[in-house]
């Protein structure tokens, strides 16, 4: 019984840890993309916004 509890805790900690690692990676990718967009020229930024408009309209 003791081994089963330890194994269950180990699985729980591993599951939470892997979820946190995935979120950190996604947050880093998001920050990189936002930095790239901020550094675009006005023409390129307008083009990027035009391509993203269908997706952005869903949230407005």
C-alpha positions as CSV (number, residue, x, y, z in Angstrom):
1,X,0.0,0.0,0.0
2,X,2.8,2.3,0.9
3,X,4.5,1.7,-2.5
4,X,1.2,2.5,-4.3
5,X,0.9,5.8,-2.5
6,X,4.4,6.8,-3.4
7,X,3.9,5.8,-7.0
8,X,0.7,7.8,-7.2
9,X,2.5,10.9,-5.8
10,X,5.3,10.4,-8.2
11,X,2.9,10.3,-11.1
12,X,1.1,13.3,-9.9
13,X,4.3,15.3,-9.4
14,X,5.6,14.2,-12.9
15,X,2.3,15.2,-14.5
16,X,2.3,18.7,-12.9
17,X,5.9,19.2,-13.6
18,X,5.5,18.3,-17.3
19,X,2.6,20.7,-17.6
20,X,4.6,23.5,-16.1
21,X,7.5,22.8,-18.4
22,X,5.2,22.9,-21.4
23,X,3.6,26.2,-20.3
24,X,7.1,27.8,-19.8
25,X,8.0,26.7,-23.4
26,X,4.8,28.2,-24.8
27,X,5.3,31.4,-22.8
28,X,8.9,31.7,-24.2
29,X,7.7,31.2,-27.7
30,X,4.9,33.8,-27.3
31,X,7.4,36.4,-25.9
32,X,9.8,35.7,-28.8
33,X,7.0,36.2,-31.3
34,X,5.8,39.4,-29.7
35,X,9.4,40.8,-29.7
36,X,9.7,39.9,-33.3
37,X,6.5,41.7,-34.2
38,X,7.4,44.8,-32.2
39,X,10.6,45.0,-34.2
40,X,8.9,44.8,-37.6
41,X,8.9,47.8,-39.9
42,X,5.6,49.6,-40.2
43,X,4.9,48.1,-43.6
44,X,5.7,44.6,-42.4
45,X,3.7,45.1,-39.3
46,X,0.7,46.2,-41.3
47,X,1.0,43.2,-43.5
48,X,1.2,40.9,-40.4
49,X,-1.9,42.5,-38.9
50,X,-3.8,42.0,-42.2
51,X,-3.0,38.3,-42.1
52,X,-4.0,38.0,-38.5
53,X,-7.2,40.0,-38.7
54,X,-9.5,37.0,-39.1
55,X,-8.1,35.5,-35.9
56,X,-8.1,38.8,-34.0
57,X,-11.7,39.5,-34.9
58,X,-12.8,36.4,-33.0
59,X,-11.7,38.0,-29.7
60,X,-13.1,41.5,-30.2
